[in-house]
Amino acid sequence: MMFPIRDENPQFNTPLVTYALIVLNVIAWLLLQGSGVEPALSQSVCTFGLIPADLTGQVAVSSVTMCPIDGEPDWYTMPTSMFMHGSWMHLIGNMWFLWIFGNNVEDSMGSLRFALFYILSGIVASATQVIADTGSVIPMVGASGAIGGVMGAYIVLYPKVHVHMFFLFRTFAIPAIMMLGYWIVMQLVGGFTSIGAKGGGVAFWAHIGGFIAGMGLIFVFKNEQLLARHPYRGWNQNKHETTLWQTVPTKKGAWR
């Protein structure tokens, strides 16, 4: 499996909101979701997860629901669902991507703007999933829609920054536009192939909606003075630590 382990993008300010979001997600998992133990997990998913049919009122008579739907839309679930997760791996994977890409996006706009940017991206992501599957009774949980917004902003701000990927016990560097471009293509493929599918799965359209929202919102939220400090912003040709596709040994000669 291939996944990112770090980028070569310098950090100038302490990413307070990125840290806070990670802490809040972990606290929600431990305290509200019982660390994934039942019945806390199911109760939290039903209470705080977003159910498209609950918001649209389009519940099919034949639908078998795991959560009660009372006919009153629970709009608060659009933001709360961003802090719920389905498993330890779901939580860790989302927080890892937020850790790698969130700090530099926050660095481009400041902490307060980033907090609003993150929430708006997550809400657009949730709305996209609702529009894509209005009658779904499957609760949607996870921070990946909002994090999709972070990655959408990152690809606009830092398309040539080298991201170190781990694959087959080797680390190699590729431009962010290749890594994140591949990610969004996979979401589009998953989204279109999931149309009409029944049952649970990955909320591909939330990922797509968040990513597109992030690409657009960054032009509103970025601070040019903060962004000007970054040597690899835009299509800047400044030299990176590594060359593309270079595997990177540690000082002791072992691979990292």
N, C-alpha and C positions, 0 to 999 in steps of 0.2 A: 504493500500500500504506500502511496506517495502522499506526503503531507508537509506543510511548511514548518520550519523550526525557528527562523528568524529572518529579519530583513537588514539591509545595510543603510538604514535611514536614521540619521542622528536625531536624538531627542533633546529639546532645549528647555521646555518647562515640565514640571512634574504633572503627569496626566491624572489629576485628582479624580475626575469623573470616571475615567476608565477603571481606575482602581475601585471606586465606589460601586460601580455597576457590577463588577466581578464579586465584590463582597456581598451586595444585596442579593444577587442570584444564588450565591452559596448559602446565605442565611435562609432565603426562601426554601431552598431544597432541604436544608437540615430541620428547620422549625415548622414550616407549613406542610412540607411534603414527606416528613418523617424519614428522610434519606432514602426514599424509594420503597419504604415498607408499607404494606397494606394494614389497615384501610386508609391511612393518611394520604397515600399517593392518589388513589382513585377519588377520594373526597376533594383533594386540592385541585385535581384536574377538572372535576365537574364544577367546582365553585369558581375557580379563577381562569380556567381555560376558555377559549373562544369557540363557540359552536355556531357556525354560519346559519343554520336553520333557526336558531334561537333569535338571531338578529333580524332575519328576513321574514320569519313566520311561515316559511315554506317547508313545513314538515310533512312528509308523505305519510299517509295513513298506515302504510305497511312498514314504516321505518321501525327498526328495533334499536332503541336508544340505550346507551349505557349510563346516561345522565338524564335526570328529569328536566323536561322543558315545559314551563308553565304558561307560555304564551306572552310573557312580559320580557321584552328584550333587555338583556343585561349588558348595556353598553360599556360598563366599567371593565369588562373582560378584554377589551381591545388593548389597553395598556397592561393589565395584570397578567395576561397570557404570556407577555414577553419575559416574565420572571419565573415562569413555571417550566419544568422539564420532565421528561418521561423516564430517564434513567441516568445513572452516573456517567456513562459514556456520552450521552446527549449533552449533559451539563459541561463535562470536561472539554468536549470538542468545541462547543460554542465559546466557552471562556478562553480557550487557547487562541482561536481566531481573533477574538476581541483583544486579547493581550498583544498579539503581534501587530495588528493593523489599527487598533483604536487609538494608541498613543500619538501616532503621527497625524491622524486626522484631527484629534483634539488639539494638537500643537498648531494646527493651521487656522484655528478659529477661536481658541480660548475655551475654558472649561464650561462657562455658563451657556455659551452658544452650542457647544457640543452636546450638553445634556438635552437641550431642546431639539437639536438635530437628530439625536438618537431616538427620542420618543416619537417624533414626527415620522421618521423612517419606519419605525415599528408599526405605527398606526396605518400608514399607507400599505405596508406589507400585509397587515391583517385584513384591510379592506379589499386588497387584490384577491386574497384567498377566498373571501366571502363572495365576491363577484364571480369568481371562477367556478365556485361550487355552492350555489345559494341554498341548496337543500340538504347539505351535509349535516349529519347529526354527530359527527366525530369531533371531539374537542381538539382544538389546535393549541399547542403549547410550545414554548421555546423562544430563545432570543435570536434565532438565526435570521428572522426577517429584518430586525433592526441591525444586526451585524452585516446582513447583506447591504444595507444602506451605507455602513462604514466602508465596506469593500468597494462599493460603487463610487464613493467619494475618493477613495485611495487610488483607484485606477485613473481617475481624472487628474488628481493632484500629482501623483508620482508614478507615471506609467513605466518609466525605465529603471526604477529602483530595483536592485537585485534582491530577490527573495531566495533564501536557501531552502531547498527541498531535500527531504530524506527519502531515499528509495533504495531497497536492496543493500542496506548497510553502507550506503554512500550518500554524501551530501554534495549537491551541485547547485549552482546559482543560475536563475533565469529571471528575465524582466517581469515585473509585477503584471504588466499587461498580458503576458502569456499565461501566467499562473491564474490570475483572476478572470481573464478572458475564457480560459478553459473551464473554470468553475461555472460561469454564467451560461456557457453553452450547454454544459451538462444539466443545469437546472431547466433550460428551455426544452431540451430533449425529454427530460423527465416530466415536465409540465404538459407537453403536448401528448405524450404517450399515456398520461394518467387521466386524460379527459374521458369521462364516462365510467371510470373504474369505480368499483364499490369497495368499501372497507377502509381501514386506516392506511397510513403510509407517510411519506414525506410531503410536507406542504410546499411543493415546488413553486407554486404561484406566489406564495408569500415571499420566498427568496427572490424571485424575479421582480416583484413589485418593490421590495425594499431596495434592491440593487439599483433599479431605475430611479427611484426616489432619491437615493443618495447621490447619483450622478447629476441630478438636476438641482437638488437643494444645496450642494456644495457651492454653487455660484452665488447663492444668497448668503450663506453662513461663513464663507472663508474670509479671513482677515489678511489682506495683502501684505501688511507690514510684518505679521508673524510668519507668513509663508515665505517671505523674501529671504529669511535666514537659511532655508533648506537648500543645500547645494544640488540636490537631485530632483527638484521640482520640475514639472512639465517635461519637456523633451530636452532638458539641459544635457550637455555632452560631457560634463565633468566625469573624471575617471572614478570608477568604483574600486573597492578593495579587491574584487575578483574579476576575472574574465568570464564570459558566459560559458556555461556547461563545465566549468572547472570544478573538479572534486577537491575538497579542502581538507588536508591532513591537520591534525593537532600538532603541538610542539613536540610531542613524544613520538610522532609518526603514526599514531592510531587514527582511525577515521572517526569523524564526529558528525 
